[in-house]
Structure formats: C-alpha cells, structure tokens
Amino acid sequence: MDDQHEGRGDGDRRARAGGPQDLREPGRWEAGLRLGTRGSRLALTQSEQVARALEGAGGPPISMVTVRTRGDGDRTPLRDLGGVGVFAARLRLALLGGEVDLAVHSCKDLPSAPAEGLEIICTPAREDARDALCARDGLGLEELPPGARVGTGSPRRAAQLLGLRSDLEVVDLRGNVPTRLARVRGMAGALGVGRDEPVAPAVRDAEGDLDAVVLAMAGLERLGLGHCVTQVLGVEEMLPAPAQGALALEARAGALQDCPALGRAAARLEDAATRLAVTAERALMAALGAGCAAPLGAWGRVVEVDAQAPGHGPIPGSAAGDAAGGGARGAQGPQGRGAAGSVRLLELRAVVCTPDGRRRVACTERVALGPAGPHGQGRALHPAGRHDAAGGQAPGHDRGAARLPASQPDLAAAQELGARAAAVLLEGGAGRIVDLRAGRPGRR
C-alpha cells in the first residue's frame, strides 16, 4: 500500500481525503472536518478521543482520514530513520495540501521548530508522562535476572536503563505498542495484546524473545493496556522524553478564525499547565539542537509553593532569587504570588546521558509564573498526569471548570526556562559527553 488515505471513524462511518478545500467556503466547516491520523492502533485511538472530545465541546462533526507516514512499516531504527518528525511530516503535508483539516500528534514526535502555515491550536491535559517497564512473570527492574534482554527503540531509555542496570542487554526495538509487547515472553498469549502494524513488516519479529520492554505509560493507558505494566519508572529513575504523554492538535494557520465552533471547542480542551510544560521541554530540545538520537530526558510541571515556608530557598524570578544568582532573566519580583504569599512556578528537570549510562549531566531550573487566574487555575498542577513522581495520586485538573489559556508572559517565561536549562547542561559538559547532533539537517 502506498501513500493512500483510508477513512476510519465510528462504526462504518468513513471519509476519503479530497482535494484542497477552504474552511471559509460557505457552510464548509458546518458539514464537518477531516482529521488526519496515522494507522496504528494508538494513533487512531488518541485521534478518535480528541475528535470526540472536540465534538462534545461543541465543535463541528469530525471524520477520520488515515494517512500512511514514512515511519509506518519501516523497521529501520528511529535514530537512522530520521528521528523527530518522521511520523509528523506526512500528516503536515496533508494539512498544508488541504487533504485534511486537523491532525493529532504525539507531541514528542513533533520537531521543535514551528511549521510555516500551521499552528498548534490545542494541547489537551497531559496523560502520565512516565515510562513503564512491561516484563515477563510480573518482574520489576531490580528483579530481572543478570543479562536480561530489554527492548526499546529509544537511546534515551537505553542510556537511563543502563545507568540503573549496567548488566542488562538492551535490544533495539521497532513497531507499535502491541507489537512491542508481543516480544515479551508469555505476554502475547497471556494478555492477548496481539500485533499492530499498518503495514506488515518485511521480517516478522520473534515473539517472546525479550524479558521486558520499556514503553510510555500514556500510550499504554490510552490503549487500555495498563495491566501489562509491571513497574512504573518514576522521574527520579528515568526522565521522560520532552513532551512525552502530551498531544498536540494542529491545523492550518487561521483555522480558528475561519471555523469559530472549532475555536471554541479547542479553547475548552486547552490545558494551560500542559502547554507551559511542553513549551519549556521543547524549547530545551530546540536550544540543544537535539532529536531522537540524543539521550535527553526532560520533564516540566507547574507547582505552587509557599514563598515563606522554610526550606524552599529563594524563589526564581523574585528579587531574592535574582540576588542569589538563581533568578530568571526578565522575571519581576511579585510575579506569580497568589493567596497567602504562595508562588506559582514552572519547574524543568533535564538530563543528558552517555549511551552507556555511565556519565550524565543534569539540572533542575525554575521560573516564576504570573498570578493564578479565576476558576482555580494555577493550583498545584502536575502536567505529568494523574500521578506524582513518587507514583502516588497527584492533584488533578478540575475538568468541569472553565480554563484560561496560558498567558503570553508565561509562555515567554517557559521558552526562556528551556533555553536556560539547555545553557546549564552545555556549561556542565553535556555536549562533550555525547553527540547531541546539533545542526544536523532535519533534526530540529
């Protein structure tokens, strides 16, 4: 099958991409919008979830259009296939060509540079950003036998795994989520995960040839495969990829003005804490010039702290923080202060590792945000999802309350935070311990 478009939707509802169409045509968007998606089970599932959420929020009817991307069915390791953007490029061409009106991306798959003529119109609330171990016989990471074979296609995961267990044999892995799970001994039959390929691979992978795989928790949860997880790897053990667990809804520039119903629905789904966190994480990646081949982990979150409580030290962005040398450039003293002297912060953790995990450069940077808006926005939010770093329940979002978008000053602060964290990593020697592949064509 070549680059054809096969429509999929609820039940037997199908759509086929036509030629370029303009949302400004009379009645065009009222008849429905076309959302382009990859053909994997995960891509279809998360695209369908966003489509139905937009409709439920008052948006126009949305039909699904399946677009085959270069990364589908290609068994080449991601680091050789082209890294970041390999799954997004074809969808973006379909958007620019008017074949589809919307696209849902896994945010971590998007290049950090903006695409001319396109804009991210919505970042829904982020799912759990952490990685998860799925092992045979219910084993955890420390319980795996010496020399256990653990599969991952991510140099970041491989490096951090070896930093935790240098005796493991890390096996390069490709394929969609169920296909990867089927590689774990006993998991395909016992858990019924099956296989999932838009295009049949040229050479079938052996089933049951691995002791474990490491996958994103968010993808497993979206597919209803959380029962396959034998250990959730906290951010203290393994920092996720920049923007992992977050989705990005992309459209042609001006779509929100041309389709007011879409604009209103997207605004209802937008999550400011997620937008700020992934903005900082992607700014870090852009400043480092890094892509999928770089063992880079990053995790941002919005938190609220008591500025007067002992043990917190100077607050970045405050006069005391700037005087101590830890403040953010351009931040104002009272910025971020809420009730009873609390301060809203955007925190960014980042790490760069050598491929063998033996050396690393890490940092944690913070910046103060503007004051909290109405409807409770600005409470202690954890964009990593429903869980905190320790694995317990974290404060969640009030999904019934109206949301405000992230302010432009806060977005600028998030961009600056990512750039500052990148500078700290480089000053610490990140560029000397690993090839970040800065400036390689197509990496950004």
Helices and strands as residue ranges (DSSP letters): E 5-8, G 29-31, E 33-37, H 41-56, E 62-67, H 78-81, H 89-96, E 102-106, G 107-109, E 118-122, E 131-135, G 136-138, E 149-152, H 155-164, E 169-172, H 177-181, H 187-191, E 212-216, H 217-222, G 226-228, E 231-233, E 247-252, H 255-258, H 260-269, H 272-288, E 296-306, H 319-323, G 339-341, E 342-353, E 360-368, H 408-427, H 430-433
